[in-house]
Amino acid sequence: MGKIALLLAVVLVLSAVGLATLVSLVLGRAGMIAAGAWTTGLAAAAAVIVAFLVLAFLAMMRRVGLPMGDVALAADRVAAGDFSARVAERGPPFLRAVGRAFNSMTTRLQEQDRQRRDLMADVAHELRTPLAVVQGRIEGLLDGVYPRDDARLAEVLEETRLLARLVEDLGTLAHSERGTLGLRKEPTDLAVLFGDAVRSLASEAAARGVTVQVGDSADLPLVDVDPLRIREVVTNVVANAIRHSDGGATVSIAAARRADRIVVRVRDTGPGIPADELPRIFDRFHKGKRSHGSGLGLPIARNLVAAHGGEIAVESEVGRGTTVTFTLPAPAP
């Protein structure tokens, strides 16, 4: 930037001198100025033009060069990993637009960097707990603290399954967020799918004293979805409702056609979700006070529904339960 400014200044000075010389020669040959005054006139004209051009050049550099210099310096900071860099939005309209775009970019980069750091910390935390349990129980078995029987080995095996499930959930979440999750769609009977998902959770519901009801969905058309992925959505949402319900509560699942959408609702009569938690329930690893899961079920459900072209939302009121609603594209009538 400095070399370009110096070059432009030299060009302006030479241009001014040349212009002044030309004007003086023309006027001198035309007899409009005396021969003796030619040199004085030339010097005066050159001085005035040079001063004018230098002032114009400085004004232009202040209006254009300084904002561009700010962007260049801030870009160097971003390249070095400092995503807090911002520039003042000044100068001509096109430079103000550049400044706004740059600030918007660095804001997004800063947020993505924060999410990446948070994700690494959350993954480390989630893996640390089951690993510590497995390590402690194996050391207890080796040291003779625990008897080496099938019951103790089964406990260790269950912890390894939790680890495997967590790793699988992380992989599903990563693929769905990158848009690389493959879907194997086929005509699917949602009534059968709901029944399979609920049966897989029957023992957990019975242990908690929660009743799960499946509404009549026999009149629904076959829906073109990936049955394994949508079953995963239903299982995550229903399991979440069961785990947050007290004994004697009821969880219901029903679906109905609304124009070109299939609307699925999962309702529970649990304690509900506080209003300040609702905006964060789809965040990775977010857990309510009563949650004992990994905090990945609802984020995975949201991404899987979105991959099918649907939407998911949650309504809740403390003391009155929670309703999770998601939609899927319906076939043409």
Beta strands, then each sheet from edge to edge (+ up, - down):
strand 1: 186-188
strand 2: 211-214
strand 3: 223-225
strand 4: 250-258
strand 5: 261-268
strand 6: 312-317
strand 7: 321-329
sheet 1: 1+ 3-
sheet 2: 2+ 4+ 5- 7+ 6-
end
